[in-house]
Amino acid sequence: MKKSHSNSARMRRGVTRGLVTATALASITGVAVPLIAVAAPSGTAAAAAGIGTSEKQRVDAASVVRLDPSPDVLLLGDHDFIHALWQKARDGGEEFESVRLAAEAAMMSETADDHVQFITTGIHEAYAVDKQREKDKADAARAARLAKSQALIAVGIPNSPDLLDLSDDNFIRAVMRHEAAGPEVRAAAAQALAGDAAAWQAFIINGAREAHRRDVANELKELEEKNRAEAERRKELAARTSAAALFRITPSEAVLALSDDNFIRELLRTTPADAKESELFAAAQRAVLSPDPAVWKQFIHTGAEEAYKKDDEKRRKEVAAANRRLALQIQTAAEKTGVYPNLVAAAKKALAGSDDDVARFLMDGQHRAKRQSFQQANGLPAGFFLRQSAPDAGEAFLAPVSTGSKQADREDATWVVVPALGGQPGCYSLESVRKPGYYLAPKDLRVRMLASDNSAQFRKDATWCVKKVAGATGTSLESASQPGRFLRQYQGDLYAANKAGGKNRFDAEKDFAQDISWKFAAPLAP
């Protein structure tokens, strides 16, 4: 340590000297963040020893995530090959979310059969889930854009790409400012803008049309006192225009003048192809096949709206169900590893809540839930957490930090557990929240926060494997690059220590099992 920092180091050691640690089993939270694909082993024989899949199976698996099946990649052992697939899935973002989760579950297993199963069938099954989710999302996005078009037609505003491309809140502002918007539409728009994103969507999907109907009703009420026949004519035109808007059709004067049954036939004839499987289309078909004119009129005035709302509810339920399946998949994958309690808790909380809660969890919550802070297993001294210090060359140590500490200090004491940079199953790397791309690794046995140089040696140095150690009551982490050495706090500082080594003061046998017992707590910088 530099001389200018020696006093602070001595103070930490003095405060933390003689720590005694013992409590219940702790776990680790976190999932994948960026890392580098594992290099091919040297020599065909070495690679072949870990390969239980055929070249075709590997090429097929690689094609899912668009991984180049180069000779080096195809010679990787099954576990390392999955690691390469995982990296591509992680780089692909949401498109390969289920593939990434399934790959992580496979990487956590030390069983060769599980590795083979993922490469041969698991990756394809996971990708089928991803494709279905992407389809559901695309359908929802298209439905949202079409809802804007329907709102414009209903209110009497010409459709334009510029309007349809606006964000929901700016779209509502544009509708509110347009001269075609009546008092009720403007009032409903203002109320929606005062709410959240769900309120904006509700206005676009149904609120604008409903408000416009109120505007029309108010106009007709005034007109009815002067000219009942004209009022009825306008009421009929408003109903037809509204029904046509649900089919995303702007009706011409000639179409509006058709008889009720022929008006419905024209709607059916010009219905966009993607709407022909809807309840709205089916309801129109049922209505036009009826010989009863009252059925035709009922469809135009109320039936089309009822059918459209059924379609909208079905779409919402499909998206919500897809979101819940993915959230449950994340929860299940995390539970299987037994090392992601914060993520499991966040997924359970979201699934117990509303559909919006689940959507928020998938959008951002699951990633935030991967953060955590480290304590000794018994939490003593109270309020002390593992943190790093940039002025001390990234050295890691125990220090008092709380939720009331300044943001920089809380980030220094918050970490993300990611799949091992070295690629070993049952092992992890600990990445800094404060400085992404920096990991806890031993340097001359002193554990520090170090920047990844992407080398094979660094990836191994930054890998820690969960081990059961006699007498340890928390989670113990063994260095992958120096087997037998564990992440240990000794007099407040962090080392890669070996009880059997004995030559370094931090290798001391006294309290060794307690000093390598860790609890991974809620993040100080969530």
Buried (B, 14 or more C-beta within 10 A) or exposed (E): BEEEBEEBBEEBBEBBEEBEBBBEEBBBBBBBBEBBBBBBBEEEEEBEEBBBBEEEBBEBBBEBBEBEBEEBBBBBBBBBBBBBBBBBBBBBEBBBBBBBBBBBBBBBBEEBEBBBBBBBEBBBEBBEBBEEBBEBBEBBEEBBEBBBBBBBBBBBBEBEEEBBEBEBBEBBBBBBEBEEBBEBBBBBBEBBBEEEEEBBBBBBBBBBBBBBBBBBEEBBEEBBEEEEEEBEEBBBBBBBBBBBBBBBBBBEEEBBEBEBBBBBBBBBEEBEEEBEEBBBBBBBBEBBEBEEEEBBBBBBBEBBBEBBBBBBEEBBEBBBEBBBBBBBBBBEBBBEBEBBBBBBBBBBBBBEEEBBBBBBBBEEBBBBBBBBBBBBBBBBBEEBBBBBBEEBBBBBBBBBBEEEBEEEBBBBBBBBBBBBBBBBBBBBBBBBBBBEEBBBBBEEBBBBBBEBEEEEEBBBBBBBBBBEBEEBBBBBBBBBBBEEBBBBBBBBBBBBBBBEBEEEEBBBEEBBBBBBBBBBBBBBBB
